[in-house]
Amino acid sequence: MIGLDTNVIVRYIVQDDPDQSRRATRLIEALDEQHRGFVSLVVLCELHWVLRRAYKVTREDAASVIGKLLGAKELVLQEADAVRRALARLTPESDFSDVLISEFGVLVGCDHTATLDKRAARIRGMKLVPYRPPANRSQRRSESVPTCGGVGSAERVFPQAQHRSVPRCRDRT
C-alpha cells in the first residue's frame, strides 16, 4: 500500500497540468486490490477544499468525488465508515470538514463539539461557544490573550507545558 497526497488525487481528477496529471494517472491506474492506495482524512478534507475553492466545484460534486473514492476497490480511505456517515449528513450549507469533525465527536462519545463558526454550529453534534462580552473595558484589557501574529500563546493555554521553541509574545494592548 502507498499513501496518496492531495495533489496526486487532484491532478488525477482535474487533469489540468499535462506532466503532473500524466504522472498521477499512471500511478493511480496502476493500483489494484493487491497494491492499494491509502487516502487519509487530511487528504479528503484538503481535496474537498481545493475542489470547492480553486476549481469552483459545487459542494455536491465535491462530495460525489469523495463518494467515488470510497467506492474504489483500489483505495483504502481512513475511517471510511465515518466518511460515509459524514457524506450522508452533508447539507448544501455545511462544509465537509465540519461535518467530519462533528462525526468524530459523536463517534468518540462527545456531548457536542464546540465551535466559533456559526454555520458549523448548525450541524448536529456541534454547538456555538456563546459570546459573553466583558462587563467593562478594564476587564477586557486584563483578559487579553498574548498573541504573535494572531496566534495565542501556548504558555497561556497550557501553562504546565514547556514550549521553549515557541518565542515569547508580547501582550497586545
N, C-alpha and C positions, 0 to 999 in steps of 0.2 A: 504494500500500500504506500502511496505517496500523498503528501499533503498538497493541496492546491491553493495558491494565493488568489486573492480577489482579482488581480489584474489578468491572470490566466483565464479565469471564467468570463470576465467582461470581454476580453478580446475574442474569445470563442463565440460569445453570443452576438456581439455587435459587429464584428468583422470590419472595424474601421481603420486599422493600421495593417497594411499588407504584410509586413515582416512579422510583427508580433502575433497577428491573427493566424497566419500560416503555422507558426511555431506552436501556438496554443491549440489549434485544431489538430495538428499532428499528435501532440501529447494526449489530448483528451480522447481522440478517436482510437488511440492505441490501448486505452484502458479496457479491461474486461472484468468478468466476475472473479477471476483469479488474481488480477493485478488492478486493484481498485484505487480510486482517488478519494482522499478524505477532505471534506469541506467543514471547516469549523464554524461555530456560531458567529464569531467575529467576521469571518468572510461573508456569511449570509447577510449580516447587518450592513456591512460595507457595500455589498453587491446591491442590496435594495436601495441604499442611499445614493450610490453612484448612478444607478439606472434612473432614479427619480430626478436627481439634481442635474447631473451632467448631460444625460441623454433625454430628459423630459418625458420619460416613460410614465404612463399612468400608474397609479397605485395598484390597480387591479392587474395590469400587465406585469408589473414587477413581482407581485405576489404569484402570478401564474408561472413566471420563470422559476421562482423558488419551488413551487409545486412540481414542476417538471424535473428539477434537480432531485427532489425527494423520490420521484418515481424511477430515476435512472439506476439500473442494477449495477452499473459500473462505479457508482459513487456511494460513499458512506458519509452521511450527514451527522454531525454531532447532535446528540439529543433529538433525533428525528421525530419521536412522538410529540415532544414539546413543541417542535417547529410546526408539525401538523395542526396541533391544537391552536397555536398562535395564528396560523393562517386562517383557520376556521373562525376565529374571533376578530379578525381584521375587519375594520369598517372603512368607509370612504374618508372618514375624518381622522383615523388613527394611523400612527406610524408603526411599521413592523417591529422596530427595535423596542418601542414602548410596550407593545402587546407581548413581545417575547420576555421582556423584563417582568411584566406582571405575571406571565405564565410561570416563570421560575419561582417567583414569590409564592404563588399558590402551591406549586409543586413541593416546596420545602416546608409548607405549613405556616407561612406568614399570615398574620391577621390582614395585613394590607401592605402595599409598597408606597412609601411616602414620596411625593414628588412636588416640585415647584412649578411644573408645567401644567397649566390649566387644561390644555387639550388632553394631555395624558391622564389627568385626573378623572376624565370621563370613562376611562376603561375600567371594567370590572376588576377589582382587586387593587386599584390604585386610589390614593387619597391625597388631596391637596394639603400641603402644610399650610395651616392658617397664618394669615398675616396679622400681626398684632403690633401696631406702631408703638414706639416708646411713648411714655406719658409726657415727657418734656425733652427739650433739646439737649440739656446737660446729660440726661440719661442716655440719649442716643450716642453722644460723643464717648462716654465712658464705656459703652458696649461695642465700640467699633472693633472690627476684626483686622488684625495686621494683614497687609497684603503686599504682594510683589507682582506687579503686572496683572492684578485681578485675581490671583490665586491666593487663597487663605493660607496662613502659616500652619504647617503641620504641627509645630510645637503647641500652638493654641488649641488645636483639635485633639491632639494626642500628647498631653504633657508628659506622660511617662516614657514616651519613645525618645530615643536619641537620634536626631536627624542631623548629624554632623555634616553630611554632604549638602544639605539644604541651606543656602545663605540666609542669614538673619534678615528680616524685613523690617522696614520702618512702619510704625503705625501711621495710617492715613488719617490726617486731621483736617 
